Amino acid sequence: LERFTVEMRVNINGLDINNQAIFGAWAPGSEIYMRFGDATPPYNYLNIKFGDGGQIDRTFEGAKTNTWYHVALVYDGAQATLYVNGSKVISTDKPAGRTFKLNDAIHVAGSGAAWFRNACIFSELRIWNTTRTPEQLKDNEYTVDPSTPGLLHYWKMNEGKGDIINDATGHGNTGKVVSVPEWIQDVRIDGK
């Protein structure tokens, strides 16, 4: 991907340990890695790594537990910009000119039990091969038309049972949960 948008709704119940990865995509020479906390406490911030392209050390400091956030990372080929709840938090040119690859290794809550020991609720994970605008992010925070051009993967995460996460785009990018999650019914992702 020469440009991309990764967005999701996320709600975590604890921020007392570092390296709680909410998203990771790896391929040879390529990395997109978003996590709560890095090496320095308190861990109530987002850290974003771009592999050899550097990282955003501390951003969105002061994240709260048991709170829904819409997190979006937008890369236009020159700048990577983090948006939270539709508002720009920070931009960096550290990954400028890089091309990112998506192999079969896309992880959500993928730090392993030793690191990701809190509970986290996810919804509306989307990966685009386009740069979504701030208006598009805000207007489509809770849902988007699965046939929207540029939408590669769309996991609503509303199956309600089992260990399969369906791709709403129809592209067949089915997700498989390593351990069966606890499905919670009737959760509103708008926080109401």
WOFENVEN-V912651 format. One record per residue. SS is DSSP state (2 for helix, 1 for strand, 0 for the rest). BURIAL is 1 if it has 9 or more other ideal C-beta (glycine too) atoms within 8 Angstrom, else 0. Layout:
SS:BURIAL, SS:BURIAL
This chain:
0:1, 0:0, 0:1, 1:1, 1:1, 1:1, 1:1, 1:1, 1:1, 1:1, 1:1, 1:1, 0:0, 0:1, 0:1, 0:0, 0:1, 0:1, 0:1, 1:1, 1:1, 1:1, 1:1, 1:1, 1:1, 1:0, 1:1, 0:0, 0:0, 1:1, 1:1, 1:1, 1:1, 1:1, 1:1, 1:1, 0:1, 0:1, 0:0, 0:0, 0:0, 0:0, 0:1, 0:1, 0:1, 1:1, 1:1, 1:1, 1:1, 0:1, 2:1, 2:0, 2:0, 0:0, 1:0, 1:1, 1:0, 1:0, 1:1, 0:1, 0:0, 0:0, 0:1, 0:0, 0:0, 0:0, 0:0, 0:1, 1:1, 1:1, 1:1, 1:1, 1:1, 1:1, 1:1, 0:0, 0:0, 0:0, 0:1, 1:1, 1:1, 1:1, 1:1, 1:1, 0:0, 0:1, 1:0, 1:0, 1:0, 1:1, 1:0, 1:1, 0:0, 0:1, 0:1, 0:1, 0:0, 0:0, 0:0, 0:1, 0:1, 0:1, 0:0, 0:0, 1:0, 1:1, 1:1, 0:1, 0:1, 0:1, 0:1, 0:0, 0:0, 0:0, 0:1, 0:1, 0:0, 0:1, 0:0, 1:1, 1:1, 1:1, 1:1, 1:1, 1:1, 1:1, 1:1, 1:1, 0:0, 0:1, 0:1, 0:1, 0:0, 2:1, 2:0, 2:0, 2:1, 2:0, 2:0, 0:1, 0:1, 0:0, 0:0, 0:1, 0:0, 0:1, 0:0, 0:0, 0:0, 0:0, 1:1, 1:1, 1:1, 1:1, 1:1, 0:1, 0:1, 0:0, 0:1, 0:0, 0:0, 0:0, 0:0, 1:1, 1:1, 0:1, 0:1, 0:0, 0:1, 0:0, 0:0, 0:0, 0:0, 0:0, 1:1, 1:0, 0:1, 0:0, 0:0, 0:0, 0:0, 0:0, 0:0, 0:0, 0:0, 0:0, 0:0, 0:0, 0:1, 0:0, 0:0, 0:0
